[in-house]
Amino acid sequence: ECSGLAYGLAPLFGCLPAWFRFAQCLRRYWDMPERHAFPHLVNAGKYSMTFFATAGAVAHHATGNWIALTVHICLFLLAAAYGYTWDILMDWGLLYRPKEGQLLREDLRTST
């Protein structure tokens, strides 16, 4: 079984990329002239789910009981669903249809 300082730091280092993106989202929200929760705070919520899922994993490892395992699985699934939904809808724009019947955006870029 893993233990010690290295094991205790692994979740912290694992959360660093999400922490940096979370901080970026908060900064972008703060820099907006008119602050609205969408899109920057909602995007920050996606990255904050990483913290909750990691905390659930740590709690499960620390206690080893089935309740912590259930919480860990639920938090992980929620974080994955949140991230996947955001990626599909916002980052990739796969379901965005600017005009009825139009499946592609108007300004297409071609590689040369």
C-alpha positions as CSV (number, residue, x, y, z in Angstrom):
1,E,0.0,0.0,0.0
2,C,1.2,3.5,-0.9
3,S,1.8,5.8,2.0
4,G,4.1,8.6,3.1
5,L,4.8,12.1,1.9
6,A,5.0,11.2,-1.8
7,Y,1.6,9.6,-1.7
8,G,0.2,12.6,0.2
9,L,1.5,15.1,-2.4
10,A,0.2,13.1,-5.5
11,P,-3.3,14.4,-5.2
12,L,-2.0,18.0,-4.8
13,F,0.2,17.7,-7.9
14,G,-2.6,16.0,-9.8
15,C,-4.9,19.0,-9.1
16,L,-2.4,21.7,-10.2
17,P,-3.4,21.8,-13.9
18,A,-7.1,22.2,-12.8
19,W,-6.1,24.8,-10.3
20,F,-4.3,26.9,-12.9
21,R,-7.3,26.7,-15.3
22,F,-9.7,27.4,-12.4
23,A,-7.7,30.5,-11.5
24,Q,-7.7,31.6,-15.1
25,C,-11.5,31.4,-15.3
26,L,-11.9,33.4,-12.2
27,R,-9.5,36.0,-13.5
28,R,-11.3,36.3,-16.8
29,Y,-14.6,36.7,-14.9
30,W,-13.1,39.4,-12.7
31,D,-11.7,41.2,-15.7
32,M,-15.1,41.4,-17.5
33,P,-16.6,44.9,-17.5
34,E,-20.0,43.4,-16.8
35,R,-19.8,40.3,-14.7
36,H,-22.1,37.4,-15.6
37,A,-21.7,33.9,-14.3
38,F,-21.7,32.5,-17.8
39,P,-19.3,31.5,-19.3
40,H,-16.3,32.0,-17.0
41,L,-17.8,31.0,-13.6
42,V,-19.5,28.0,-15.1
43,N,-16.3,27.0,-16.7
44,A,-14.5,27.4,-13.4
45,G,-17.1,25.1,-11.9
46,K,-15.9,22.4,-14.3
47,Y,-12.4,22.7,-13.0
48,S,-13.5,22.8,-9.4
49,M,-15.1,19.4,-9.8
50,T,-11.6,18.0,-10.1
51,F,-11.0,19.1,-6.6
52,F,-14.1,17.4,-5.3
53,A,-13.4,14.2,-7.2
54,T,-9.8,14.2,-5.8
55,A,-11.1,14.8,-2.3
56,G,-13.5,11.9,-2.7
57,A,-10.6,9.7,-3.8
58,V,-8.5,10.7,-0.8
59,A,-11.4,10.1,1.6
60,H,-12.0,6.7,0.1
61,H,-8.4,5.8,0.4
62,A,-8.2,7.1,4.0
63,T,-11.3,5.3,5.3
64,G,-11.7,2.4,2.9
65,N,-15.4,2.1,3.6
66,W,-18.2,1.7,1.0
67,I,-19.8,5.1,1.7
68,A,-16.6,6.9,0.8
69,L,-16.3,4.7,-2.3
70,T,-19.9,5.6,-3.3
71,V,-19.2,9.3,-2.8
72,H,-15.9,9.0,-4.7
73,I,-17.7,7.3,-7.7
74,C,-20.5,9.8,-7.7
75,L,-18.2,12.8,-7.6
76,F,-16.0,11.3,-10.3
77,L,-19.1,10.6,-12.6
78,L,-20.4,14.1,-11.9
79,A,-17.1,15.7,-12.8
80,A,-16.8,13.6,-15.9
81,A,-20.3,14.5,-17.0
82,Y,-19.8,18.2,-16.3
83,G,-16.5,18.3,-18.3
84,Y,-17.9,16.2,-21.2
85,T,-21.0,18.4,-21.5
86,W,-19.0,21.6,-21.4
87,D,-16.6,20.2,-24.1
88,I,-19.4,19.1,-26.4
89,L,-21.5,22.2,-26.1
90,M,-19.0,25.0,-25.5
91,D,-15.5,24.0,-26.6
92,W,-16.4,22.0,-29.7
93,G,-19.8,23.5,-30.4
94,L,-21.1,20.2,-31.8
95,L,-24.7,20.9,-31.1
96,Y,-24.6,24.6,-32.1
97,R,-26.7,25.4,-35.1
98,P,-26.7,29.0,-36.0
99,K,-29.3,28.6,-38.7
100,E,-32.0,26.0,-39.2
101,G,-30.7,23.1,-41.1
102,Q,-27.1,24.3,-41.0
103,L,-24.6,21.8,-39.6
104,L,-21.3,23.7,-40.3
105,R,-20.4,27.1,-39.3
106,E,-20.3,29.8,-42.0
107,D,-16.5,30.6,-41.8
108,L,-14.7,27.3,-42.6
109,R,-11.0,27.2,-42.6
110,T,-9.1,24.9,-44.9
111,S,-5.6,23.8,-44.4
112,T,-3.0,24.7,-47.1
